[in-house]
Amino acid sequence: MLLKFAPALILAATAWAGIINDARISAARNNFSLADSLVQKYRAEHGVTPELMEAISWLGRGALEAKQLDKAEEYAKETQQLAQAALKKRPLDAEGHLPIALGAAIEVEAQVMSQRGDRGGAVSYLKAELATYRTTSIHTRIQKNINLLTLEGKPAPALDERDYLGATPVSLAALRGKPVLLFFWAHWCGDCKAEAPILAQIEKENAGKGLVVIAPTQHYGYIAGGEEAAPAAETKYIDDVRHRYYSSLLNTPTPISEDNFKRYGASTTPTLVLIDRQGIVRLYHPGAMTLEELRAAMNRLG
């Protein structure tokens, strides 16, 4: 069915998309004076919207990347103040922009603390935020940031393996004595598909070391084209994606569980986690890795 939108709504949607894109581009270019003027102009014309908050949160991420910690903190605190005001009138997950904005602001605030040398304070802050937002969509993102600061050098959390595709999973405890590579992926994730041949090569090169690859995924409530799907239908779709894009990894155990993603903070896909023979996490890496990077990580295990 073709939907007809009023011209005013179309213009508003264009403006909302524009401010977020403008903020991302300005932040990437470290042009924060331009970004500030664009944000102020948008705010004067449209008021405080979730899109505005997301735009400001992108400026915080950009400033953090540019090592401008004071500016990053300023943007993060502004985003959080606006978000807290909005949360007095609506739930966090009523739409998509506010969770992105608040999650990013919390992330930037913690990273600023860590980069200033207060890792303990950053972890305490994140744990407090996790307790506040445990039942919301930003739970996993906050856990990711806790893991980035704490998980390497610690025992790997157990996996929920009750629902799975591929080979029957073996618990991480039972795999002690072997290195394990966890590959958190999503059926919609292009970067995950690009990682598949790299993982296959790493698995081949380290077969003599007994490397075990496990590929956790989860349900997202939809399949191709954003079509809503019940868990059983989505599981079938996940299996179809495995056969189409991950043919070299079809025998890889693939647990399907949201709890695994929350536990490991896998809000970014792919997320790669390398566990040594004693069950200790030696690499926690949100995002794709090159063959050379993964090969170097494997070599460090010995």
N, C-alpha and C positions, 0 to 999 in steps of 0.2 A: 504494500500500500504506500502511495506517495503522500508524504506529509507536506503541508503548506505552512510556511512560517511567515509571520509578519515581518516586514522589512526592519522594524526596530529590534526584533529579537535576533535577526541575522546580523545586524550591525553590532549588537551587544556581544554575541558569540565571537565575532571577529575580533573585537577589542579585547575580550578575555584571552583568547589564544595569543593575540599580539603582545600583550604585556608580558606573558610568560616567556615567549620566544625572545622578545627584546631583552629581557633580563638575562636569559641564558647567554645570548650572544654578547651582550655588554660585559658580563662576568668573565666569559672566556677571553675577552680582549683586555681584561683588567681596566675597563673604562667605567669606573664606578661613579664618576661625576655625571656622566651621561645617563647611567642607569638610575641614579637618584632623581634626576630631572624627569625621566620618563615615568617613574613610579609616582612622583608627586603630581604630574599631569593626569595620569590615569585616576589617582585617588580623588582629585578635584572633580573629575567628570563622572566617576562611577561610584565613589565611596569606597568603603572597606569591603572587599569581596574575598571569597576563598582564593580566587585566582590572584588577587593582589598579594595575599599572604604567601602563596606558592612562589610568586615572582621574587619577593623579598628573600625567601628562603634560598632561592638560587643564587642570589647575591652573596648570601652568607657562605654558601659552598664555594663560590668563586673566590671570595676573599681568603677563605681557608687555604684553597689551592695555591693562592698567590703569597701565602705566608704572612698576610696582613691580619694578624690575630685580633687586634683591637677592633678593626672594622668587621671581621667575621663575627665576633662576639656581639657587636652592636646590632648587626642584622638579625642574628639568632634571637637576641632578647626582644627585639621589636616584633619579630614573627610570633614568638611565644606570648607576648602581651596581647597582641591582636587575636591570637587563637583562643586564649583564655576568655577573652570577652565574648567571642563567638560561641564558645562552649556553654555559656550561661543560657543560651537561647536555643541550642540544637545539639544533637548527638555528634560525636566526632565523625562517624562514618555515614552521615546522611548523604554525602557526595564524595567525590574523589580528591578534590584539591586540598581541602583542609588537612586530611591525614598526611598527605605528602609534605605539606608545609610544616606541620608540627613535628613530624618524624625527622625531617631534615634539620630543623632548628635544634632539636634535642641532640642529634648527632654532631652538629657543628659545635654546640656548647661543650660537649664532652671532649671532642677532639682538641678544642682550644685549651681546655684544662690540662689535658695530657701533654700537649706540645709545650706548655709552660712548665712542665715538670711535675704536675700534680696528678699522676696516674691514679693513685688511690682515691683522690677526691672525685676524679672522673668516673671511676667505677661505682663509688657510693652514690653519686648523682644518678647514674644510669639505672642502678638497682631501684632507687626510689621512684624514678619515672616508670620503670617496668611494673612496679607494684600498682602505680596509679592507672596505667593503661594496659594492664594484663589482658583484659577481655576485648581489646580493640584490635584493629588491623595493624597498628604500629608496634604491637608486641614483638613480632619477629625482627623488625628493624632495630629496635632497642637491644634485643638479645644479640643481634649481630655485632653491635658496637661493644657490648660487654665482652663477647668472645674475642673480638679484635684485640682487646687490651689484656685478656686473661687466659684464653684457652690454650695457646701454645705452651707446651711444657706441662700440661695437666692431663689426667686420664680422659680418654674420649668418652663422651656420654653414650649410653646404650641406645640402640635403635629399636623402634617399634617395627617389627617385621611380620606382623600377623597377616597383613594384606600385601600381596606382592605379585609381580610378574617375573618371567625369566626363571633362572635356577632358584632352588629353595635357599633362602638366606641362612647363614650360620651366624650366631651371635658374635659380637666383637670380642666378648670374653673368651669364646671358644677359638677365636682366630689368633690368640696370643702366640707369638713365635713367628708370625708372618706380618709383613708390612701390608697395610690396607689403605686404599685410596677411595675416598668417598666423593662421588660426583653428583651434587644436587642439581637437578634440571627440571625444566617445565616443558610441556608439550608444545607451547607457543613460542618458545625461546630460540631465536635464530643463532645467538652466540653459542648456545648449548649444542646445536647441530654441528656448528663449525668445530667444536671441541672433540667430537666423536672420533675422527681419524687420529687425532693426537693421543687420545686415551688408548685407542687400539694399539698404536705404536709403542706407547709406554708399557702397556700390558705385555706385549710381545718381547720387548727388550728386557723386562724384569721377570720373565717367567721362571728363570732359574733361581731367583730370590724368593719365589713363592708369593709374589704380589697378588693380592686379591682386590679386585675392583667391585665396588658396590655403588649402585646408581639410584639413590632415593629420589622419589618425586611425590607429588601430592595432587589432590583434586582441586580444581579452581572453579567448578560449577558451570563450565562452558566448554564447547568444543570449537570446531572450525567456524570462522566467521562470527564468533561471539555468541553462537546459539547456546541457550541454556541447556544443561544436560544433568540428569540424575547421575549419582555415582557409578552405577553399573554401566550406563552408556558412556560416561567419560572414561572409565577404565578400559572399555573396548577401544575407544578412540586413542588412548595413550598407547595401547598395544599396537594399533595400526601405525602410529607415529614411530614407535620403536622399530617395526619391520621396515618402514620406508626410509628412515634416516639413520638408524643405529644398527644396521645389519651386522656390523662387526662386534657388537656388544650384546647380541641377543641372549647369550648364556649368562650375562651379568645379572646377579640378583637385583631386583628393582622393587624395594619396599615402597608402598604407597601410604603415606601418613602425613597429616598436617603437623602432628606432634614432633616428628623428626625435624621439620623445617623450623618450628618454634625453638626446639632444644638447641639446634645448631645456628639459629639466627640466620637462616638462609633466605633473607629477603631479596638478595641479589642472585640471579641465575645466569650462568652457573656459579656455584660455590664449590671450591675444591678443598678437601681436608685430607692431609696425609698423616697416617698414624703409624708409629714405629712398632717393632716386634714386642715391645713391652706394653702396648696399648696406650702410649702417650702421644698426644697431638704434637706434631713437629711443624706442620704448616696449616694455617687457616687463611684461605684466600678467596674472598668474595670477588667474582669476576673471572673472565677467561684467562688462561695461561697459554703461553707458546710451548711448543715442543721442547725448546731449549730450557725454558724456565722449569718445566716439570721434570725434565731429565736432570737438571742440576739439583732440584729438591730430592729426587730419588738417590742421587749420588751422595748427598749429604747423610743419608740414612746408613750408607755403607752396606 
